[in-house]
C-alpha cells in the first residue's frame, strides 16, 4: 500500500490506496520499446503496447480501490472550474505551440509537411474536429495524468518528509512527462514534433498535481489540440 496521492483532500476511506505501483508497468514498457530491434519498433501494435498496458493496469487498479473518480481527479464539483481554466490554458498553449510548429521548426530546418500523411491528417476534418480530438484528450489525460502521474505521485509521497515536496511530487512529474513525450506511438507519428509534448506534459502535470482537477487538463488538452490542428491543417492545405 502507498500513501495518499498528494494535492487531494482525502477522507479516511480514501487514505489507503492499493496497487499504485502498477503505473510502473506502462512506464517500463515505454522504456523497453527503445531497446527493441528497429524491425519491431516500426510495428503499430508494438508502438501501442505501452498504452494498452496502461489501460489494462488502470482497470486492475480501479478494481482494488474505492473513490476512483476522486483519485483520478474527476470530482463533480470541479467540472465548472476545470472547464473554464482549461479553456484559457488550452488557448494559450495552442497559440504558442502553433507558432512553434509553423515558424520555429521550419526555421530550424525541420520539415512539417509530413503532418498531412499522419493518421490525424488523413481523417476528414469534420471527424477530427471536435469529436476525435476531444475523445483523444479524454483518454490520453485519463491515462497519463489521471492514472500514470497520479499513481506515481502516490508512490513518491512516501519518500518525502517535506509537505511541499509531497504535494509537488517532482520525480513523478518528470517521469510522467518523459513517458508521455516519448510514448512510442506519439514519437513515430509526430517525429521531431514530439518534443512539444514534453513541456505540455510538464505544464499539464503541474496543473494536475496542484489542483487535483483532471477536467482542467482534459479541457486544456482538447482546446490546445483543436487550435493547433485547425490552424496547421489550414496552413498546410493552402
C-alpha positions in Angstrom: 0.0 0.0 0.0 1.1 3.5 -0.6 0.5 6.9 0.9 -2.4 9.0 -0.4 -2.0 11.0 -3.5 -0.6 14.5 -2.9 -2.7 17.5 -3.6 -6.0 15.8 -2.9 -8.3 16.2 0.1 -9.0 12.6 1.0 -11.4 11.1 3.5 -10.3 8.2 5.8 -11.9 5.8 3.3 -9.6 7.2 0.6 -6.5 7.3 2.7 -5.2 3.8 1.7 -4.5 3.1 -1.9 -3.6 -0.3 -3.3 -1.7 -1.0 -6.5 -0.3 2.4 -7.2 2.9 0.7 -8.3 1.0 -0.7 -11.3 1.8 2.6 -13.0 5.4 1.4 -13.3 4.3 -1.2 -15.8 3.4 1.1 -18.7 6.4 3.3 -17.9 8.7 0.3 -18.1 7.0 -0.8 -21.3 7.7 2.6 -22.8 11.4 2.4 -21.8 11.6 -1.2 -23.1 10.3 -0.2 -26.5 13.5 1.7 -27.2 15.7 -1.3 -26.7 13.8 -3.4 -29.2 15.2 -4.1 -32.7 14.2 -1.5 -35.3 12.1 -4.0 -37.2 9.8 -4.4 -34.2 9.7 -0.7 -33.4 8.0 0.0 -36.7 5.0 -2.2 -35.9 2.0 -0.2 -34.9 0.8 -2.8 -32.3 4.2 -2.7 -30.6 4.1 1.1 -30.6 0.7 1.0 -28.9 1.6 -1.7 -26.4 2.6 0.8 -23.5 -0.8 2.5 -23.8 -2.6 -0.9 -24.0 -0.8 -2.0 -20.8 -1.7 1.4 -19.2 -5.4 0.9 -19.7 -5.3 -2.7 -18.5 -3.4 -1.8 -15.4 -5.8 1.2 -14.8 -8.7 -1.4 -14.9 -6.9 -3.6 -12.4 -6.0 -0.7 -10.1 -9.6 0.5 -10.2 -10.9 -2.9 -9.2 -8.9 -2.8 -5.9 -9.7 0.7 -4.8 -12.6 2.9 -3.9 -13.4 6.5 -4.8 -11.8 6.0 -8.2 -13.2 9.2 -9.7 -11.8 11.3 -6.8 -8.4 9.6 -7.1 -8.3 10.3 -10.8 -9.2 14.0 -10.2 -12.7 13.7 -11.6 -14.8 15.1 -8.7 -18.1 16.5 -9.9 -17.6 19.8 -8.1 -14.5 20.5 -10.1 -16.2 20.4 -13.6 -17.0 24.1 -13.9 -13.7 25.5 -12.8 -11.8 22.8 -14.7 -13.5 23.6 -18.0 -13.1 27.4 -17.5 -9.4 27.3 -16.7 -8.8 24.5 -19.1 -10.2 26.7 -21.9 -7.9 29.5 -21.1 -4.8 27.3 -20.7 -5.6 25.4 -23.9 -5.9 28.6 -25.9 -2.6 30.0 -24.6 -0.7 26.7 -25.2 -2.4 26.2 -28.6 -1.3 29.6 -29.8 2.3 29.2 -28.5 2.7 25.7 -29.9 1.1 26.6 -33.3 3.7 29.3 -33.6 6.5 26.8 -32.7 5.2 24.3 -35.3 4.6 26.8 -38.2 7.6 29.2 -37.6 10.2 27.8 -35.2 10.6 24.3 -36.5 10.7 25.3 -40.2 13.3 28.0 -39.4 15.4 25.3 -37.7 15.3 23.3 -40.9 12.7 20.8 -39.9 10.0 19.6 -42.3 6.4 19.7 -41.1 4.6 18.7 -44.3 4.7 15.1 -43.1 1.8 16.0 -40.8 -0.5 15.7 -43.8 0.2 12.0 -44.0 -0.3 11.1 -40.3 -3.5 9.3 -39.3 -4.8 12.6 -37.9 -4.0 14.4 -41.1 -5.8 11.8 -43.3 -9.1 11.8 -41.4 -11.8 14.2 -42.6 -11.7 17.4 -40.7 -15.4 17.0 -39.5 -14.4 13.8 -37.9 -11.3 15.2 -36.2 -13.0 18.5 -35.1 -14.2 18.2 -32.4 -15.2 14.6 -31.9 -11.9 12.7 -32.4 -9.7 15.3 -30.9 -11.9 15.6 -27.7 -12.0 11.8 -27.4 -8.2 11.6 -27.7 -7.9 14.3 -25.0 -10.2 12.4 -22.6 -8.4 9.1 -23.0 -4.9 10.5 -23.0 -5.4 12.6 -19.9 -7.2 9.7 -18.1 -4.1 7.6 -18.9 -1.2 9.9 -18.5 -2.3 12.5 -15.9 -5.1 10.7 -14.1 -3.7 7.2 -13.8 0.1 7.3 -14.5 1.0 10.6 -12.9 -1.4 10.3 -10.1 -0.2 6.8 -9.1 3.5 7.7 -9.5 2.8 10.7 -7.2 1.1 8.4 -4.7 4.1 6.1 -4.7 6.5 9.1 -4.3 4.7 10.7 -1.5 6.2 8.3 1.0 9.7 9.3 0.1 9.5 12.9 1.3 9.1 14.4 4.8 8.5 17.8 3.4 4.9 18.6 2.7 5.8 20.8 -0.3 7.8 18.0 -1.9 4.9 15.6 -1.3 2.5 18.0 -3.0 4.8 18.8 -5.9 6.0 15.2 -6.5 9.0 16.2 -8.6 10.1 12.7 -9.5 6.6 11.7 -10.6 6.2 14.9 -12.6 9.4 14.4 -14.5 8.9 10.7 -15.1 5.3 11.1 -16.2 6.2 13.9 -18.6 9.0 11.8 -20.1 6.8 8.8 -20.5 4.2 11.0 -22.2 6.6 12.8 -24.5 8.4 9.5 -25.5 5.3 7.4 -26.0 6.2 5.2 -28.9 3.1 5.9 -31.0 3.5 9.6 -30.5 7.2 9.7 -31.4 6.6 7.7 -34.6 3.5 9.7 -35.6 4.8 13.2 -34.8 8.6 12.6 -35.2 10.6 15.6 -34.1 7.5 17.5 -33.0 7.0 15.1 -30.1 9.3 17.4 -28.1 6.3 19.7 -27.8 4.7 17.1 -25.7 7.5 17.4 -23.1 6.6 20.9 -22.0 2.9 20.2 -22.4 3.3 17.2 -20.1 5.2 19.3 -17.5 2.6 22.0 -17.6 -0.4 19.7 -17.5 1.3 17.6 -14.9 1.9 20.6 -12.6 -1.7 21.6 -13.0 -2.9 18.1 -12.2 -0.8 17.9 -9.1 -1.6 21.3 -7.8 -5.3 21.3 -8.5 -6.2 17.6 -8.4 -8.5 18.5 -11.3 -8.4 16.3 -14.4 -11.2 18.1 -16.0 -8.8 21.1 -16.4 -6.1 19.1 -18.1 -8.7 17.4 -20.4 -10.1 20.7 -21.4 -6.7 22.3 -21.9 -5.5 19.3 -24.0 -8.6 19.4 -26.2 -8.7 23.1 -26.8 -4.9 23.2 -27.5 -5.2 20.4 -29.9 -8.2 21.9 -31.7 -6.3 25.2 -32.1 -3.2 23.6 -33.4 -4.9 21.1 -35.7 -7.2 23.6 -37.3 -4.5 26.3 -37.9 -1.8 23.9 -39.0 -4.1 21.9 -41.3 -5.5 25.1 -42.9 -1.9 26.4 -43.4 -0.6 23.2 -44.9 -3.6 22.8 -47.3 -3.5 26.4 -48.5 
